[in-house]
């Protein structure tokens, strides 16, 4: 864990994990836990206390070299699907005078599958050609569709939008949705880095990072192939993504950086020049908050600050439930922290 010199504080109900990896994670059929580091997988047979030696995912020549900048799940049928960004061919530059990205920026998205618990991998394919700012989350619906939102750079003016990719055959083939575009202008503006869940009525719900003071919601009634209802949520948020999952109990859990620090009504704003963003917004990332919902996100428990790092920036949380009621919470950007909480201690 990095950042201990930055006055790290955690809620007493949280346990810091000192030998932990940071995800993504999947639970294998026999109960072991698999994660990705670099271009390899590691497995733990003791709930994350120790990890195996790395096993390369795919050592074929690039493009499409696997990287840990991705999302992963194990399907109902036992196939592991890994969707990742091709960091080996990453290109990015930004012209502050023109307030536009260079024409040749590139960060493509690829997918690969393992039918045998991560021992061998097959079907490596590019599913998105363009510039993807980040991959945050992927789910499988109750009816079997794999759904992964992909953030994409759009132009005139430059900003980010979202297109959702859907596979009905365990990642063998993919279809894409309409584009969700909230406007904006800047290299960190627009519709960005969503997390998603399936609701009890079968709809899919995304919470989208914005620079508008709160997450925006988008809903799909056809397993992610179209998104027609897009509106502001009631959840205040800084310019940073959330992690949201449905727990074994049926509750939703949400971890995120709120717009203001706890108890504050002011915080320095960034942006507003068309380079970072079109409007000024909070980039508060010194605290991580946790909340739960018993009614599919209609209402939430009072947010609880579970981590505070004065002068730091723990963000980009990942949520994983290795056992019912046990949550691993890791932060994957700037200041990496791994902790474990019990659902029963917070509800």
N, C-alpha and C positions, 0 to 999 in steps of 0.2 A: 504494500500500500504506500502511495506517495502522499505528501501533503501534511504529515503529522506536525511539521514545524509551523503550520498555519493555524494553530489553535483549533484543532479538530475536536468537536463535541458531538456525542451521539446520545439519543434518548436512552435512559437506563434499561429500557425493555429491548434494546437492540444489542446483538452480540457481533462484535467485529470478527471477520473471518480472515486470518492472517496468511493462510496458504491458498486463498481462493483464486480461481480464474474469474474472468469478467464476462463470459458469455460470447455468443449465444450457447444455450444448453438444450439438450434433449435427454429424456429418460428412456433408456433402452428397455427391451422386453424383459430382460432378466433383472432389471432394477438398477443397473449401473447408469452413470451419467456421462454423457459425451459432450465435449466442447471443441471449439476450433481455436487454434492459435497459429497465426501466419497461414501457411498453406498445409497445415497438418491438424489431425484430430488427437485428442487426449481423452482417456477414459478414467473415471474414478469408480472404484468398487466400494468405497467407504464414505459416501456422502460428501465428497469434496475434501477430505482430509489429506489424501495423497492422490497423485495422478500418474498415469502410465507415461512411458516414453512416447514422443510424437510419432504418429503414423501419417506419412504423406497422403493427401487426398488424391491428387492427380499430378503426376510429374511429366505429363506430355508438354511439348513446347507451347508457349503462348501464341496468340493472345488468349485471354480467358484464364490466366493463372489464378487459382483459388487464393483468397485472402480472408482474414478474420473480419473484414468490413462487410458483414452480411448478416442474414437472418436464416434460421433453420427450424425445421419441425420434423417430427416423426408422424407419419400419417396413420389413420385408423388401420390401414393394411400393413403397417410395419416398414414402409419405405421412408428413408430419411431424405428430405429435400433441402438442399442448401442453395440459397440465392445470394449472390455476392457481387461486389464491385471489383472490376479488374484494375487494381491499384498499380500493377506493373506498367500499365499503359496510360496512367493518369496524366492529363495535361490541363493546366489552368493558368490564366493570367487575366488581369483586369486593368483597363485603361481608365484612370480616374478623371482625366480630362474629358473623355467621351462618355464616361459613365456607362461603359459597355464591356462585356467580356470579349476576349479575342475570338476570332472566327474558328480557331482550331481546338478550342477546349474540348476535352473528352474524358468521360468516366462512364464506361459502359457497364451493363449489368448482365451477368451470366447465371446459369442454373446448372446444377448437377445432382444426381441421385445415387443413393446407396440402397440396394435391396437386402443387404446382409449386415445391418447394424454398424455400418461405417468401415467394414473391412475392405470392400472394393467399391469403386464409384464408376458410374456410366452416364452416358447421355449428356455430356458437357455441351452446352449451347448458349449462344448469346440471345437474350430475350429483349434487350433494350439497347439501342444505338443512339448515343447522345451524351449529355452530361447529367449524371445523377448526383445530387448533392449529398444524399445519405439514404441508407436503408435502416429502418427503425423496427419494423414489426411484420410478422406474417402469421396468418392463422389458417386452420382448416375448418370449414363449416361443418355443421352436423350432418349435412348431406354429401360431404366429401370434397367440395371445391377448395383448392388452395388459393388464398387471396393475399397478394403482396402489393402494397402501394409503393410506387416509385416516383421520387421527386425528380422533376426534369426542368432544365433551364429553358426558358422561352425568351423571345427577344422583342424589341421595338415597343417599350423599353425592356431591358434585361430584368428578369425576375424569375422566381421559381413557381412551378405549378405541379400538379399531381396527376398521374395516370396510374390506374390500378390494373395489375395483371392477374389473370385468373386461369388456373389449370384444373380441369375436371378429370385428369388421368394421372395423378401423382407426379406432376411435373414433367410429363413427356411432351405435351403441347401446351401453348399459352394463347389466350386472347386478351386484348386490352380494352379498357373502358374509355369513356369520354374523359376529357381533361377538366380538372377542377382548377380554375384560375381566379384568384381573388385580387388580381392587379398588383400594383406596387412597382418599385424601381430600385434596384440595388442588388449587390452580390449576396445579401442575406435578407431578401424581401420576398413577399408573395405567400403562397401556400406551401408549407414545408413540413417534412418529417412527421407524418401522422402515425398514431397508434390506433388499433381498431379491435372491436369485439363483435361477436354475434349476439344479438338481443334475443329475449325469450320468444318474441313473435317471428323470428327468422330474419328480420332486417339486420344489416350490417351498419355499424356506427363507427365513424372515424372522428378522432379528435386531432385537429390540425394545428401545428405551430404557426403563429402569425406574429406580426408586429403591431397588432391592434389592441393589445391589452388583455386579451383572452384567447382561449382556444376557439376555433370555429368547428362546428359539427357538420358532417356530411353523412347522408343516409342512402343505402342501397336496398332495394326490394328484390333484386335479381342476382344475389350472390356476388355482387361486386362488379357486374358488367356495365352498370349505369348508376350514376349518382345525380339525382334530380333535386333533392332537398338539401340545401346548403345554407347555413345560417350561423350567427354567433352563438356560442354556448354561454352558460352562466358561470363558467370556471375562469377566474382571473389567472393570468399566466404571464411570465416574462417571455422574452424571445428565446425559448428553449423547448425541446420536445418532452413529452410525457411518456410514461409506460403505463399501460392499462391491460389487465388480464381478468378473465373470469376464473375465480377460484373453485376448488372442488366443492365448497360449501354453497356455491351458486352466487355469492357476492361478487361484485366488481371491486378490484383494488386499483388505485391510481396513485402514482408517485410523480412529482413534478416540482419545478421551481416556480414559486408564486411571483406575482408582479412586484410586490413589496416585501421586504423582510417582515417577520412577525411583529405586529404592534406598530409598524411604521406607516406613514401616509405620504412619504416622499422617498425618492431614490433617483440618483443621477440617470438621465436618459442619454441614449446614443442614437446616432443616425439623423435622418431628416434632410440629407444632402443628395440623395439619389445615388450615392455610392454604396454605403451600407444599406440604407433603406430610404423610402420616400418620406416616412414620418418618424419622428423620434419615439423611442420606446425603451422600456426597462430591459436590461440584460442581467437582472439580479440572479446570481447563481451561487450565492453563499449559503443558501439553505435548501434542503430537500424536504418536501412535505408528503404525508401519506394520508389518504382518505379511503373510505369504503362506501359502497352503495348496495342497498338491499332491493332496489326497485329499478334496475337497469339504467342507472345514471340519472333518474329524474331528481333524486335528492342524494346528498352525500353527507357523511359524518363530518364533524368539524375537522378541518385539516390539522394534523399534528406534525410539527417540525421534528424529524427524526435524525437529522444531521445538520450541523452548522460548522462552517469553516470560514472564519473571518479572513478576508483577503484571498480566499480561494475561489474555486469555481467547479465543484463537483456537479456534474450534469450528465445528460444523455443516460438516464437510468434504464436498467434492464431488470425485469421482474421474472422470477422463475419459482415454481412451486414444486420442489422435489418430492415432498410428502404432503398429504392434505393438511392444510393449516400452517405449514412452514413455508416462509417466503425468503428467498434469496433476493437481495436488492444490491445491485452493483451500479456504480457510475463509470461510464466508459470514456469520458472526455476530460481532459486537463488534469483534474485531481481524482485519481481512481481510488474508490473505496468499495469494500465488499462487506456486507453485513447480513445477519439473519434475524428475522422477527417471527413471532408467533401471532397468527391472526387473532387468537383468543385474547391476547394481551391488549388489543386495541379496539375491540368491539364488545 
